[in-house]
Amino acid sequence: MHDAYALSDLMLSDHFADTASSTKTIEDGRPAEVARGIKDGKVVGLVGWAKIDEAEKGNAKRKGLTKEREKFTRVEDMLAVLS
């Protein structure tokens, strides 16, 4: 998990290093693409991720699997956990 945080941090640092980029927004300090994804419900925050993670773990238990989680195979099913 630490690698995911490090990669996200690196990507955002690289993105904001180029101050001439037209994809930046001043509000929230987020790239326009991220802000749009949040608004459209296609970008999930940490709280939403935790809900999805718990649902995937529950999926594995319900199916009697020995692995820790059963990942969603469709984005729609994953996002349905958040509603």
MMTF fields as JSON, N, C-alpha, C and O atoms, coordinates in Angstrom:
{
  "mmtfVersion": "1.0.0",
  "mmtfProducer": "UNKNOWN",
  "numBonds": 331,
  "numAtoms": 332,
  "numGroups": 83,
  "numChains": 1,
  "numModels": 1,
  "chainsPerModel": [1],
  "groupsPerChain": [83],
  "chainIdList": ["A"],
  "bondAtomList": [4, 2, 8, 6, 12, 10, 16, 14, 20, 18, 24, 22, 28, 26, 32, 30, 36, 34, 40, 38, 44, 42, 48, 46, 52, 50, 56, 54, 60, 58, 64, 62, 68, 66, 72, 70, 76, 74, 80, 78, 84, 82, 88, 86, 92, 90, 96, 94, 100, 98, 104, 102, 108, 106, 112, 110, 116, 114, 120, 118, 124, 122, 128, 126, 132, 130, 136, 134, 140, 138, 144, 142, 148, 146, 152, 150, 156, 154, 160, 158, 164, 162, 168, 166, 172, 170, 176, 174, 180, 178, 184, 182, 188, 186, 192, 190, 196, 194, 200, 198, 204, 202, 208, 206, 212, 210, 216, 214, 220, 218, 224, 222, 228, 226, 232, 230, 236, 234, 240, 238, 244, 242, 248, 246, 252, 250, 256, 254, 260, 258, 264, 262, 268, 266, 272, 270, 276, 274, 280, 278, 284, 282, 288, 286, 292, 290, 296, 294, 300, 298, 304, 302, 308, 306, 312, 310, 316, 314, 320, 318, 324, 322, 328, 326],
  "bondOrderList": [1, 1, 1, 1, 1, 1, 1, 1, 1, 1, 1, 1, 1, 1, 1, 1, 1, 1, 1, 1, 1, 1, 1, 1, 1, 1, 1, 1, 1, 1, 1, 1, 1, 1, 1, 1, 1, 1, 1, 1, 1, 1, 1, 1, 1, 1, 1, 1, 1, 1, 1, 1, 1, 1, 1, 1, 1, 1, 1, 1, 1, 1, 1, 1, 1, 1, 1, 1, 1, 1, 1, 1, 1, 1, 1, 1, 1, 1, 1, 1, 1, 1],
  "groupList": [{"groupName": "MET", "atomNameList": ["N", "CA", "C", "O"], "elementList": ["N", "C", "C", "O"], "formalChargeList": [0, 0, 0, 0], "bondAtomList": [1, 0, 2, 1, 3, 2], "bondOrderList": [1, 1, 2], "singleLetterCode": "M", "chemCompType": "L-PEPTIDE LINKING"}, {"groupName": "HIS", "atomNameList": ["N", "CA", "C", "O"], "elementList": ["N", "C", "C", "O"], "formalChargeList": [0, 0, 0, 0], "bondAtomList": [1, 0, 2, 1, 3, 2], "bondOrderList": [1, 1, 2], "singleLetterCode": "H", "chemCompType": "L-PEPTIDE LINKING"}, {"groupName": "ASP", "atomNameList": ["N", "CA", "C", "O"], "elementList": ["N", "C", "C", "O"], "formalChargeList": [0, 0, 0, 0], "bondAtomList": [1, 0, 2, 1, 3, 2], "bondOrderList": [1, 1, 2], "singleLetterCode": "D", "chemCompType": "L-PEPTIDE LINKING"}, {"groupName": "ALA", "atomNameList": ["N", "CA", "C", "O"], "elementList": ["N", "C", "C", "O"], "formalChargeList": [0, 0, 0, 0], "bondAtomList": [1, 0, 2, 1, 3, 2], "bondOrderList": [1, 1, 2], "singleLetterCode": "A", "chemCompType": "L-PEPTIDE LINKING"}, {"groupName": "TYR", "atomNameList": ["N", "CA", "C", "O"], "elementList": ["N", "C", "C", "O"], "formalChargeList": [0, 0, 0, 0], "bondAtomList": [1, 0, 2, 1, 3, 2], "bondOrderList": [1, 1, 2], "singleLetterCode": "Y", "chemCompType": "L-PEPTIDE LINKING"}, {"groupName": "LEU", "atomNameList": ["N", "CA", "C", "O"], "elementList": ["N", "C", "C", "O"], "formalChargeList": [0, 0, 0, 0], "bondAtomList": [1, 0, 2, 1, 3, 2], "bondOrderList": [1, 1, 2], "singleLetterCode": "L", "chemCompType": "L-PEPTIDE LINKING"}, {"groupName": "SER", "atomNameList": ["N", "CA", "C", "O"], "elementList": ["N", "C", "C", "O"], "formalChargeList": [0, 0, 0, 0], "bondAtomList": [1, 0, 2, 1, 3, 2], "bondOrderList": [1, 1, 2], "singleLetterCode": "S", "chemCompType": "L-PEPTIDE LINKING"}, {"groupName": "PHE", "atomNameList": ["N", "CA", "C", "O"], "elementList": ["N", "C", "C", "O"], "formalChargeList": [0, 0, 0, 0], "bondAtomList": [1, 0, 2, 1, 3, 2], "bondOrderList": [1, 1, 2], "singleLetterCode": "F", "chemCompType": "L-PEPTIDE LINKING"}, {"groupName": "THR", "atomNameList": ["N", "CA", "C", "O"], "elementList": ["N", "C", "C", "O"], "formalChargeList": [0, 0, 0, 0], "bondAtomList": [1, 0, 2, 1, 3, 2], "bondOrderList": [1, 1, 2], "singleLetterCode": "T", "chemCompType": "L-PEPTIDE LINKING"}, {"groupName": "LYS", "atomNameList": ["N", "CA", "C", "O"], "elementList": ["N", "C", "C", "O"], "formalChargeList": [0, 0, 0, 0], "bondAtomList": [1, 0, 2, 1, 3, 2], "bondOrderList": [1, 1, 2], "singleLetterCode": "K", "chemCompType": "L-PEPTIDE LINKING"}, {"groupName": "ILE", "atomNameList": ["N", "CA", "C", "O"], "elementList": ["N", "C", "C", "O"], "formalChargeList": [0, 0, 0, 0], "bondAtomList": [1, 0, 2, 1, 3, 2], "bondOrderList": [1, 1, 2], "singleLetterCode": "I", "chemCompType": "L-PEPTIDE LINKING"}, {"groupName": "GLU", "atomNameList": ["N", "CA", "C", "O"], "elementList": ["N", "C", "C", "O"], "formalChargeList": [0, 0, 0, 0], "bondAtomList": [1, 0, 2, 1, 3, 2], "bondOrderList": [1, 1, 2], "singleLetterCode": "E", "chemCompType": "L-PEPTIDE LINKING"}, {"groupName": "GLY", "atomNameList": ["N", "CA", "C", "O"], "elementList": ["N", "C", "C", "O"], "formalChargeList": [0, 0, 0, 0], "bondAtomList": [1, 0, 2, 1, 3, 2], "bondOrderList": [1, 1, 2], "singleLetterCode": "G", "chemCompType": "PEPTIDE LINKING"}, {"groupName": "ARG", "atomNameList": ["N", "CA", "C", "O"], "elementList": ["N", "C", "C", "O"], "formalChargeList": [0, 0, 0, 0], "bondAtomList": [1, 0, 2, 1, 3, 2], "bondOrderList": [1, 1, 2], "singleLetterCode": "R", "chemCompType": "L-PEPTIDE LINKING"}, {"groupName": "PRO", "atomNameList": ["N", "CA", "C", "O"], "elementList": ["N", "C", "C", "O"], "formalChargeList": [0, 0, 0, 0], "bondAtomList": [1, 0, 2, 1, 3, 2], "bondOrderList": [1, 1, 2], "singleLetterCode": "P", "chemCompType": "L-PEPTIDE LINKING"}, {"groupName": "VAL", "atomNameList": ["N", "CA", "C", "O"], "elementList": ["N", "C", "C", "O"], "formalChargeList": [0, 0, 0, 0], "bondAtomList": [1, 0, 2, 1, 3, 2], "bondOrderList": [1, 1, 2], "singleLetterCode": "V", "chemCompType": "L-PEPTIDE LINKING"}, {"groupName": "TRP", "atomNameList": ["N", "CA", "C", "O"], "elementList": ["N", "C", "C", "O"], "formalChargeList": [0, 0, 0, 0], "bondAtomList": [1, 0, 2, 1, 3, 2], "bondOrderList": [1, 1, 2], "singleLetterCode": "W", "chemCompType": "L-PEPTIDE LINKING"}, {"groupName": "ASN", "atomNameList": ["N", "CA", "C", "O"], "elementList": ["N", "C", "C", "O"], "formalChargeList": [0, 0, 0, 0], "bondAtomList": [1, 0, 2, 1, 3, 2], "bondOrderList": [1, 1, 2], "singleLetterCode": "N", "chemCompType": "L-PEPTIDE LINKING"}],
  "groupTypeList": [0, 1, 2, 3, 4, 3, 5, 6, 2, 5, 0, 5, 6, 2, 1, 7, 3, 2, 8, 3, 6, 6, 8, 9, 8, 10, 11, 2, 12, 13, 14, 3, 11, 15, 3, 13, 12, 10, 9, 2, 12, 9, 15, 15, 12, 5, 15, 12, 16, 3, 9, 10, 2, 11, 3, 11, 9, 12, 17, 3, 9, 13, 9, 12, 5, 8, 9, 11, 13, 11, 9, 7, 8, 13, 15, 11, 2, 0, 5, 3, 15, 5, 6],
  "groupIdList": [1, 2, 3, 4, 5, 6, 7, 8, 9, 10, 11, 12, 13, 14, 15, 16, 17, 18, 19, 20, 21, 22, 23, 24, 25, 26, 27, 28, 29, 30, 31, 32, 33, 34, 35, 36, 37, 38, 39, 40, 41, 42, 43, 44, 45, 46, 47, 48, 49, 50, 51, 52, 53, 54, 55, 56, 57, 58, 59, 60, 61, 62, 63, 64, 65, 66, 67, 68, 69, 70, 71, 72, 73, 74, 75, 76, 77, 78, 79, 80, 81, 82, 83],
  "secStructList": [7, 2, 2, 2, 2, 2, 2, 2, 2, 2, 2, 2, 2, 2, 2, 2, 2, 7, 6, 6, 7, 6, 6, 5, 7, 1, 4, 4, 4, 7, 5, 2, 2, 2, 2, 2, 2, 2, 2, 6, 6, 7, 1, 7, 7, 2, 2, 2, 2, 2, 2, 2, 2, 2, 2, 2, 2, 2, 2, 2, 2, 2, 6, 6, 7, 1, 1, 1, 7, 7, 7, 7, 1, 1, 2, 2, 2, 2, 2, 2, 6, 6, 7],
  "xCoordList": [0.821, 0.0, 0.862, 0.514, 1.989, 2.878, 3.326, 3.453, 3.564, 3.983, 2.913, 3.243, 1.647, 0.56, 0.552, 0.371, 0.75, 0.798, 2.006, 1.9, 3.135, 4.351, 4.18, 4.58, 3.59, 3.374, 2.415, 2.654, 1.327, 0.37, 1.035, 0.83, 1.828, 2.536, 3.487, 3.563, 4.203, 5.129, 4.379, 4.81, 3.267, 2.501, 1.978, 2.077, 1.425, 0.906, 2.031, 1.867, 3.172, 4.321, 4.798, 5.076, 4.89, 5.289, 4.277, 4.644, 3.014, 1.958, 2.042, 1.955, 2.212, 2.224, 3.572, 3.672, 4.611, 5.919, 5.884, 6.614, 5.05, 4.926, 3.823, 2.651, 4.185, 3.192, 2.506, 1.496, 3.042, 2.418, 1.311, 0.627, 1.13, 0.131, -1.268, -1.595, -2.081, -3.446, -4.425, -5.616, -3.958, -4.867, -4.953, -5.612, -4.314, -4.333, -5.516, -5.971, -5.99, -7.001, -6.446, -5.686, -6.806, -6.358, -7.126, -6.542, -8.451, -9.26, -8.845, -8.654, -8.706, -8.332, -6.904, -6.406, -6.232, -4.905, -4.914, -3.893, -6.054, -6.179, -6.113, -6.556, -5.55, -5.618, -7.088, -7.93, -7.378, -8.755, -9.366, -10.553, -8.553, -9.055, -9.514, -10.525, -8.773, -9.138, -10.408, -11.317, -10.474, -11.66, -12.897, -13.966, -12.754, -13.871, -14.265, -15.453, -13.288, -13.559, -14.285, -15.167, -13.923, -14.613, -16.06, -16.987, -16.237, -17.584, -18.45, -19.634, -17.861, -18.598, -18.731, -19.378, -18.13, -18.215, -17.324, -17.565, -16.285, -15.385, -14.04, -13.224, -13.81, -12.608, -13.051, -13.946, -12.418, -12.8, -11.756, -10.558, -12.208, -11.313, -10.945, -11.35, -10.187, -9.707, -10.847, -10.809, -11.849, -12.993, -13.733, -14.101, -13.944, -14.597, -13.772, -14.305, -12.457, -11.568, -11.676, -11.7, -11.741, -11.836, -13.124, -13.117, -14.229, -15.493, -15.381, -15.855, -14.755, -14.571, -13.668, -13.937, -12.605, -11.672, -12.4, -12.21, -13.228, -13.981, -14.964, -15.134, -15.606, -16.54, -15.814, -16.339, -14.616, -13.848, -13.429, -13.439, -13.064, -12.73, -13.96, -13.874, -15.108, -16.355, -16.722, -17.241, -16.457, -16.727, -15.952, -16.501, -14.695, -13.863, -14.39, -14.444, -14.777, -15.295, -16.599, -16.789, -17.503, -18.797, -18.613, -19.376, -17.597, -17.347, -16.502, -16.256, -16.06, -15.254, -13.851, -13.245, -13.347, -12.018, -10.939, -11.18, -9.759, -8.651, -7.854, -7.052, -8.07, -7.349, -8.018, -9.179, -7.284, -7.758, -8.961, -9.864, -8.994, -10.091, -10.414, -9.576, -11.642, -12.086, -12.38, -13.367, -11.523, -11.63, -12.868, -13.296, -13.428, -14.532, -13.992, -12.856, -14.795, -14.37, -15.037, -14.663, -16.022, -16.701, -16.683, -16.974, -16.345, -16.292, -17.659, -17.744, -18.723, -20.072, -20.365, -20.969, -19.936, -20.156, -19.354, -19.835, -18.145, -17.274, -17.888, -17.96, -18.319, -18.881, -20.238, -20.642, -20.948, -22.246, -22.095, -23.035, -20.938, -20.665, -20.76, -21.086, -20.485, -20.44, -21.81, -21.961, -22.812, -24.132, -25.018, -26.157],
  "yCoordList": [-1.195, 0.0, 1.254, 2.266, 1.167, 2.327, 2.739, 3.929, 1.762, 2.077, 2.878, 3.768, 2.573, 3.3, 4.763, 5.661, 4.998, 6.375, 7.107, 8.266, 6.438, 7.06, 7.396, 8.471, 6.484, 6.73, 7.895, 8.754, 7.92, 9.028, 10.358, 11.352, 10.37, 11.585, 12.034, 13.223, 11.097, 11.424, 11.969, 12.944, 11.339, 11.801, 13.218, 14.055, 13.485, 14.825, 15.847, 16.981, 15.466, 16.379, 16.722, 17.882, 15.708, 15.952, 16.839, 17.741, 16.58, 17.349, 18.826, 19.699, 19.098, 20.48, 21.162, 22.377, 20.41, 21.013, 21.883, 22.871, 21.526, 22.292, 23.334, 23.042, 24.524, 25.55, 26.089, 26.785, 25.776, 26.263, 25.329, 25.64, 24.188, 23.214, 23.807, 24.504, 23.532, 24.067, 23.16, 23.466, 22.061, 21.123, 21.337, 20.559, 22.359, 22.596, 23.473, 24.327, 23.235, 24.114, 24.713, 24.057, 25.917, 26.568, 26.012, 25.721, 25.866, 25.364, 23.946, 23.112, 23.675, 22.374, 21.959, 20.987, 22.658, 22.242, 20.938, 20.257, 20.589, 19.327, 19.58, 20.622, 18.605, 18.71, 18.704, 18.081, 19.382, 19.476, 18.101, 17.896, 17.153, 15.808, 15.114, 14.411, 15.312, 14.703, 15.355, 14.66, 16.669, 17.384, 16.948, 16.758, 16.793, 16.36, 14.918, 14.599, 14.059, 12.669, 12.555, 11.709, 13.401, 13.408, 13.846, 13.233, 14.913, 15.437, 14.395, 14.254, 13.676, 12.668, 11.335, 10.418, 11.217, 9.978, 8.87, 7.695, 9.238, 8.233, 8.176, 7.298, 9.096, 9.089, 8.837, 9.508, 7.871, 7.447, 7.919, 7.736, 8.527, 8.964, 7.809, 6.669, 8.106, 7.084, 6.399, 5.186, 7.15, 6.562, 5.585, 4.486, 6.0, 5.124, 3.896, 2.793, 4.084, 2.955, 1.941, 0.735, 2.418, 1.522, 0.701, -0.481, 1.314, 0.588, -0.5, -1.621, -0.157, -1.13, -2.265, -3.433, -1.928, -2.931, -3.913, -5.124, -3.397, -4.261, -5.146, -6.318, -4.593, -5.379, -6.511, -7.62, -6.239, -7.277, -8.38, -9.56, -7.996, -9.005, -9.843, -11.06, -9.168, -9.88, -10.826, -11.915, -10.421, -11.279, -12.589, -13.657, -12.517, -13.716, -14.62, -15.839, -14.033, -14.831, -15.526, -16.708, -14.78, -15.368, -16.535, -17.5, -16.441, -17.509, -18.635, -19.642, -18.468, -19.501, -19.631, -20.7, -18.544, -18.563, -18.427, -17.871, -18.938, -18.824, -17.544, -17.176, -16.868, -15.613, -14.48, -14.59, -13.393, -12.291, -11.568, -11.186, -11.371, -10.617, -11.177, -11.796, -10.945, -11.256, -9.925, -9.266, -9.529, -8.218, -8.148, -9.144, -6.954, -6.717, -6.788, -6.388, -7.291, -7.364, -6.292, -6.083, -5.621, -4.543, -3.28, -3.322, -2.17, -0.888, -0.556, -0.042, -0.845, -0.54, -1.246, -0.657, -2.512, -3.267, -2.663, -2.579, -2.25, -1.649, -0.329, -0.098, 0.516, 1.814, 1.673, 2.552, 0.57, 0.344, 0.205, 0.488, -0.223, -0.355, 1.02, 1.101, 2.07, 3.415, 4.071, 5.084, 3.501, 4.146, 3.588, 4.029],
  "zCoordList": [0.0, 0.0, 0.0, -0.607, 0.691, 0.749, -0.652, -0.938, -1.523, -2.889, -3.633, -4.417, -3.397, -4.056, -3.62, -4.443, -2.321, -1.827, -2.413, -2.815, -2.458, -2.98, -4.463, -4.909, -5.216, -6.639, -6.855, -7.703, -6.081, -6.201, -5.878, -6.575, -4.821, -4.441, -5.549, -5.861, -6.136, -7.22, -8.441, -9.057, -8.778, -9.94, -9.735, -10.632, -8.562, -8.304, -8.222, -8.674, -7.653, -7.596, -8.997, -9.3, -9.851, -11.243, -11.946, -12.699, -11.698, -12.357, -11.98, -12.844, -10.692, -10.239, -10.437, -10.266, -10.793, -11.043, -12.295, -12.386, -13.247, -14.489, -14.313, -14.546, -13.91, -13.617, -14.863, -14.761, -16.035, -17.269, -17.758, -18.733, -17.09, -17.529, -17.443, -16.482, -18.433, -18.46, -17.721, -17.67, -17.151, -16.495, -14.994, -14.304, -14.476, -13.03, -12.63, -13.391, -11.426, -10.862, -9.58, -8.868, -9.288, -8.067, -6.873, -5.829, -7.036, -5.93, -5.574, -6.459, -4.307, -3.767, -4.114, -3.548, -5.019, -5.436, -6.21, -6.295, -6.772, -7.508, -9.01, -9.493, -9.753, -11.22, -11.653, -11.006, -12.721, -13.209, -13.453, -13.204, -13.941, -14.219, -12.94, -12.94, -11.853, -10.579, -10.036, -9.581, -10.082, -9.607, -10.389, -9.809, -11.693, -12.538, -12.191, -12.139, -11.957, -11.596, -10.272, -10.117, -9.31, -8.024, -8.22, -7.69, -8.99, -9.248, -9.962, -9.657, -10.903, -11.679, -10.949, -11.455, -9.771, -9.013, -9.53, -9.254, -10.286, -10.852, -10.133, -10.411, -9.223, -8.405, -6.969, -6.454, -6.341, -5.0, -4.005, -4.22, -2.915, -1.854, -0.934, -1.162, 0.089, 1.01, 1.755, 1.958, 2.159, 2.869, 1.944, 2.357, 0.696, -0.276, -0.571, -0.693, -0.688, -0.927, 0.215, -0.033, 1.461, 2.614, 2.554, 2.898, 2.12, 1.982, 0.909, 1.095, -0.2, -1.282, -0.811, -1.094, -0.098, 0.423, 1.34, 1.23, 2.24, 3.152, 2.385, 2.719, 1.366, 0.559, -0.169, -0.268, -0.676, -1.362, -0.39, -0.741, 0.821, 1.829, 2.174, 2.336, 2.284, 2.549, 1.415, 1.661, 0.177, -0.979, -0.867, -1.139, -0.475, -0.35, 0.762, 0.596, 1.892, 3.011, 2.63, 2.919, 1.974, 1.581, 0.619, 0.649, -0.232, -1.208, -0.618, -1.282, 0.626, 1.275, 0.698, 0.752, 0.151, -0.454, 0.622, 1.694, 0.322, 1.276, 1.083, 1.941, -0.035, -0.246, 0.523, 0.916, 0.737, 1.575, 0.995, 1.739, -0.319, -0.929, -2.3, -2.957, -2.71, -4.067, -4.728, -4.4, -5.661, -6.301, -7.186, -7.769, -7.271, -8.197, -9.614, -9.869, -10.53, -11.927, -12.787, -13.941, -12.21, -12.939, -12.093, -10.897, -12.708, -12.002, -11.412, -10.297, -12.148, -11.677, -10.351, -9.454, -10.227, -8.988, -7.84, -6.71, -8.136, -7.128, -6.628, -5.421, -7.535, -7.151, -6.468, -5.707, -6.735, -6.104, -4.588, -3.845, -4.131, -2.692, -2.015, -0.831, -2.738, -2.174, -2.066, -1.382, -2.738, -2.704, -1.624, -1.471]
}
